[in-house]
Amino acid sequence: MKKNLLILTLLSLFSTVSFAENIQVKSLNQGTCWIKEEAESVKATSFVQGISVELNNYTLSKISELNLPTKFESSLDAMAFCSGHGLSLVLNAAEKSLRYCVWLKINQDGFETQSVGLTDIEGKCDGYRPGVIILSIVENSLDREQFLKDLKNHSLDIEFKSFEEVSEGLVKIELLEENWGSEAELSSKFQKLEAVKYAEKSFFYHPIGEWSDLEVLGRE
């Protein structure tokens, strides 16, 4: 069960203590990182980066300087992720009708934004780019040209903002902001078109590593 301990806001981050006294040190990614949850904070070490930090009210308040699209005012899942590239703080945050997946590289003096995307699930996430759909279209040049013409004329009866032919046979669709969160639904509509081989969200990909839930930073 998540603990209602740390409330993140745009202006400040603060906590209410109710964490269990049974505190253990966790080794992640074959000892590359060490995590220790305490009553009001998390102590973390990354041997790859040569850093040892404490995630507490003061250090977490620096997240508000990153101009993220979420204010972390609703439910929140917080996780540590350790790989050969170092230590990341991953936040899965509900924001009105959307759910954001935020990856932050933990540095000695603060945080560095790795990726900010949307997700359709709670907990562990990689996220996908808001409002972007990637299409692979058929190789037949006539069908491809007609499809691109239909996109240009917005004659497919599918709402979108713009498109770009990234390479031959690969098209990036930009959605209207009002349709962010509907990427899966609109991908299905594109998938049904004869000229489209497959349509999918534009996923972020992160290194292979090991996760650890940070219950002390989470909030239902």
C-alpha positions in Angstrom: 0.0 0.0 0.0 1.3 3.4 -0.8 1.8 5.8 2.0 0.2 9.3 2.1 3.5 10.9 3.0 4.8 13.3 0.3 2.6 15.8 -1.5 4.2 17.4 -4.5 3.1 20.8 -5.6 4.4 23.3 -8.1 5.6 25.6 -5.4 6.8 23.2 -2.7 7.0 19.6 -1.6 6.2 18.5 1.9 5.4 15.3 3.8 3.3 13.8 6.5 5.0 11.1 8.4 3.4 7.7 8.8 6.0 5.3 7.3 6.8 1.9 8.9 9.8 1.7 11.2 11.1 -1.4 9.5 13.8 0.3 7.3 16.0 -1.8 5.0 18.7 -1.0 2.5 18.0 -2.3 -1.0 20.7 -3.2 -3.5 19.8 -2.6 -7.1 21.3 -3.7 -10.4 23.9 -6.0 -8.8 25.0 -3.4 -6.3 25.3 -0.6 -8.8 22.9 1.5 -6.6 21.8 1.4 -3.0 18.4 2.7 -1.8 17.3 3.3 1.8 13.8 4.5 2.6 13.5 6.4 5.9 10.5 8.0 7.6 10.5 11.2 5.6 13.2 10.8 2.9 15.1 8.4 0.7 18.9 8.0 0.8 20.4 6.8 -2.5 23.8 6.0 -3.8 24.9 5.4 -7.4 28.4 4.0 -7.7 28.4 4.5 -11.5 27.9 8.2 -11.0 29.9 8.4 -7.8 27.1 10.2 -6.0 25.3 9.9 -2.7 22.1 11.9 -2.2 19.1 12.3 0.0 15.7 12.8 -1.5 13.9 15.0 1.0 11.6 18.1 1.1 14.5 20.4 0.1 16.0 18.3 -2.7 12.6 17.3 -4.2 11.5 20.9 -4.3 14.0 21.4 -7.1 11.7 19.4 -9.4 9.4 22.5 -9.6 12.3 24.3 -11.4 12.0 21.9 -14.4 8.8 23.3 -15.8 7.1 19.9 -16.1 3.5 19.7 -17.4 2.2 18.1 -14.3 1.9 19.7 -10.8 1.8 16.4 -9.0 -1.4 17.3 -7.2 -3.2 14.0 -7.5 -2.1 10.3 -7.1 1.5 9.6 -7.5 3.7 6.5 -7.9 7.4 7.1 -7.2 10.1 4.6 -8.2 13.9 4.4 -8.3 15.5 2.9 -11.4 19.1 1.9 -11.5 21.1 0.9 -14.7 24.6 1.1 -16.0 23.9 4.7 -16.8 23.1 5.6 -13.2 20.1 6.4 -11.0 16.8 7.8 -12.1 13.7 8.9 -10.2 10.5 7.9 -12.1 7.2 9.5 -11.3 3.9 8.2 -12.5 1.5 11.1 -11.8 -2.2 11.5 -12.6 -3.2 15.0 -13.8 -6.9 15.5 -14.5 -7.7 13.1 -17.4 -4.0 12.3 -18.2 -1.4 10.2 -16.6 2.3 11.4 -16.9 5.4 9.3 -16.9 8.4 11.5 -15.8 12.0 10.2 -15.9 14.5 12.4 -14.0 18.2 11.6 -13.8 19.3 12.0 -10.2 22.5 14.2 -9.9 24.4 15.2 -6.8 22.9 18.7 -7.0 19.5 18.1 -8.4 17.7 16.5 -11.3 18.0 16.3 -15.1 15.0 15.6 -17.2 15.4 12.4 -19.3 11.9 12.1 -20.7 8.4 13.4 -20.0 5.6 11.4 -21.6 2.2 10.0 -21.0 1.3 6.5 -19.8 -1.8 4.4 -19.7 -0.8 2.3 -16.7 0.0 2.9 -13.0 3.4 2.1 -11.5 6.4 1.3 -13.7 6.4 3.1 -17.0 8.5 4.2 -19.9 6.0 6.6 -21.3 5.2 7.8 -24.8 5.4 11.2 -26.5 2.1 13.2 -26.0 0.2 13.7 -29.2 2.5 11.7 -31.5 1.6 8.6 -33.6 4.1 6.8 -35.8 2.8 5.2 -39.0 4.4 2.6 -41.3 2.8 2.8 -44.7 2.7 0.3 -47.6 5.6 0.1 -50.0 3.5 0.6 -53.1 4.5 4.0 -54.4 1.0 4.8 -55.8 -0.8 3.9 -52.6 1.8 5.8 -50.6 1.5 9.0 -52.7 -2.3 8.9 -52.5 -2.1 8.4 -48.7 0.2 11.4 -48.3 -2.1 13.4 -50.5 -5.0 12.5 -48.3 -3.1 13.5 -45.2 -2.2 16.8 -46.7 -5.8 17.5 -47.6 -7.1 16.2 -44.2 -9.5 14.0 -46.1 -9.2 10.8 -44.0 -11.9 11.7 -41.4 -9.4 11.5 -38.6 -8.5 14.5 -36.6 -4.8 15.5 -36.4 -2.7 18.7 -36.4 0.1 17.9 -38.9 2.2 15.2 -40.4 5.8 14.6 -41.4 7.2 11.9 -43.7 10.2 11.0 -41.5 11.6 8.6 -44.1 10.2 6.6 -47.0 7.4 4.5 -45.6 7.5 6.2 -42.1 5.1 9.0 -41.1 4.9 11.0 -37.9 1.4 12.3 -37.0 1.0 15.3 -34.6 -2.3 15.3 -32.8 -4.3 18.3 -31.6 -3.5 19.0 -27.9 -7.2 18.4 -27.1 -6.7 14.8 -28.3 -3.7 14.1 -26.1 -4.5 10.9 -24.2 -6.4 9.5 -27.2 -3.3 8.2 -29.0 -4.3 4.5 -28.8 -7.8 5.2 -30.1 -6.6 7.3 -33.0 -3.8 4.8 -33.8 -6.5 2.2 -34.2 -8.3 4.4 -36.7 -5.2 4.8 -38.8 -4.5 1.1 -38.5 -7.7 0.3 -40.3 -6.6 2.2 -43.4 -5.4 0.0 -46.3 -2.3 2.2 -46.8 -1.1 1.7 -43.2 0.8 -1.4 -42.2 0.9 -0.4 -38.5 0.3 2.5 -36.3 1.5 3.0 -32.8 2.3 5.5 -30.1 5.8 7.0 -30.1 7.3 5.3 -27.1 10.3 6.3 -25.0 12.9 3.6 -24.5 15.2 3.5 -21.4 18.2 1.3 -20.5 17.7 -2.1 -19.0 18.0 -2.0 -15.2 16.2 -2.7 -11.9 13.3 -0.9 -10.2 12.5 -0.2 -6.6 9.2 1.3 -5.4 9.6 4.4 -3.2 6.6 4.1 -1.0 7.6 7.0 1.2 7.4 9.4 -1.8 4.1 8.0 -3.2 0.6 9.2 -2.7 -2.8 7.7 -3.4 
